Amino acid sequence: MKFFLRIIQRIDEFFDYISKVCALISGVLIIGVMLMIFAGVFNRALSLWVWLFVEEYSALALIPMSYFVMGYTLRWNKHLKMDLITRVIPMKWKLICGIFAAIFSLVCTGYMVQAAIRWLTYTIGSSVPASYLD
């Protein structure tokens, strides 16, 4: 009986290791996709070139990111979250990141509202037909 329990314990340890490795791969993929999207947006803003591979690779990375982390989530009852980074930084930097995120969100929202208003005035002024009228 002890031998059987020992084998089950070894199998459980092996699957613990596998789930941690898969969670690490998912974390690296999340960071990689985030950096790739950021670089693609930054490149489009500066050089007006569009990297088509960014959307394709992001969509392809979504599959292993979703499934690799399932074992870790079920085994440890934890989820990969964005607070993974902010959990280890000092409180001063958490506050700075929070302020930066709020300002960045307001700037992005303002830009998107301004762009939407510009597009709306252009479509009304130019009598652009709606796509559902085709």
matplotlib code that plots the C-alpha trace (Angstrom):
import matplotlib.pyplot as plt

x = [0.0, 2.8, 4.4, 1.1, 0.8, 4.4, 3.7, 0.6, 2.6, 5.3, 2.7, 1.0, 4.4, 5.0, 1.7, 2.4, 5.6, 3.9, 1.2, 3.7, 5.7, 2.6, 1.6, 5.1, 4.7, 1.3, 2.8, 5.6, 3.1, 0.9, 3.9, 5.1, 1.8, 1.4, 4.9, 4.2, 0.9, 2.5, 5.4, 2.9, 0.8, 4.0, 5.3, 2.1, 2.0, 5.5, 6.1, 2.5, 3.5, 1.1, 2.5, 0.0, 1.7, 0.8, -2.9, -2.1, 0.5, -1.6, -4.5, -2.3, -0.8, -4.3, -4.8, -1.8, -2.3, -5.8, -5.3, -1.8, -3.0, -6.0, -4.1, -2.5, -5.8, -7.6, -4.7, -3.8, -7.2, -5.4, -5.6, -2.9, -3.8, -2.3, -1.5, 1.2, 3.7, 2.2, 2.2, 6.0, 6.7, 6.8, 3.6, 5.2, 5.5, 2.0, 0.7, 2.8, 1.6, -2.0, -1.7, 0.0, -2.7, -5.4, -3.8, -3.1, -6.7, -8.0, -5.7, -6.7, -10.4, -10.1, -8.3, -10.9, -13.8, -12.1, -11.4, -15.0, -16.4, -14.1, -15.3, -18.9, -18.6, -16.8, -19.4, -22.3, -20.6, -19.6, -22.9, -21.1, -23.7, -24.0, -22.7, -26.1, -27.6, -25.5]
y = [0.0, 2.4, 1.7, 2.6, 5.8, 6.7, 6.3, 8.4, 11.1, 11.1, 11.4, 14.3, 16.0, 15.6, 17.2, 20.0, 20.7, 20.5, 22.9, 25.4, 25.2, 25.7, 28.7, 30.2, 29.7, 31.4, 34.3, 34.8, 34.7, 37.3, 39.6, 38.9, 39.6, 42.8, 44.0, 43.0, 44.9, 47.9, 47.9, 47.5, 50.5, 52.6, 51.7, 52.6, 55.9, 56.8, 55.3, 54.8, 51.2, 48.4, 45.2, 42.6, 39.8, 41.4, 40.5, 37.1, 36.1, 37.5, 35.4, 32.3, 32.9, 33.2, 29.4, 28.2, 31.2, 30.0, 26.3, 26.1, 28.0, 25.8, 23.2, 25.8, 27.5, 24.2, 22.8, 25.9, 27.8, 30.9, 32.9, 34.7, 38.4, 41.7, 42.2, 39.6, 42.5, 45.0, 42.6, 42.6, 46.4, 48.8, 50.8, 54.1, 52.5, 51.1, 54.6, 56.0, 53.2, 53.9, 57.6, 56.9, 54.4, 56.9, 59.7, 57.4, 56.2, 59.7, 60.8, 57.7, 58.3, 61.9, 61.0, 58.4, 60.8, 63.5, 61.1, 59.8, 63.3, 64.2, 61.1, 61.8, 65.4, 64.2, 61.5, 64.0, 66.8, 64.5, 62.5, 59.2, 56.5, 53.9, 50.4, 48.9, 50.9, 49.0]
z = [0.0, 0.8, -2.6, -4.3, -2.3, -3.2, -6.9, -6.7, -4.8, -7.5, -10.2, -8.3, -8.0, -11.7, -12.6, -10.1, -12.0, -15.4, -14.3, -13.0, -16.2, -18.3, -16.1, -16.6, -20.4, -20.3, -18.3, -20.7, -23.6, -22.0, -21.5, -25.1, -26.6, -24.6, -25.7, -29.3, -29.4, -27.7, -30.3, -33.2, -32.0, -31.4, -34.8, -36.5, -34.7, -35.6, -39.1, -40.3, -41.1, -40.0, -38.8, -39.9, -37.9, -34.6, -34.7, -36.2, -33.6, -30.8, -31.8, -32.2, -28.7, -27.2, -27.6, -25.5, -23.0, -22.4, -22.1, -20.5, -17.5, -16.8, -14.9, -12.7, -12.1, -11.1, -9.1, -7.1, -7.3, -8.6, -11.8, -13.8, -13.3, -14.1, -10.4, -10.8, -11.3, -8.9, -6.1, -5.9, -6.2, -3.3, -2.4, -3.7, -7.2, -7.0, -6.4, -9.3, -11.6, -10.6, -11.3, -14.6, -15.6, -14.7, -16.7, -19.6, -19.6, -19.6, -22.5, -24.5, -23.8, -24.8, -28.0, -28.9, -28.2, -30.3, -33.2, -33.0, -33.1, -36.1, -37.9, -37.2, -38.5, -41.6, -42.4, -41.8, -43.8, -46.7, -46.8, -46.4, -46.6, -43.7, -44.5, -43.8, -46.8, -49.4]

ax = plt.figure().add_subplot(projection="3d")
ax.plot(x, y, z, "-o")
ax.set_aspect("equal")
plt.show()
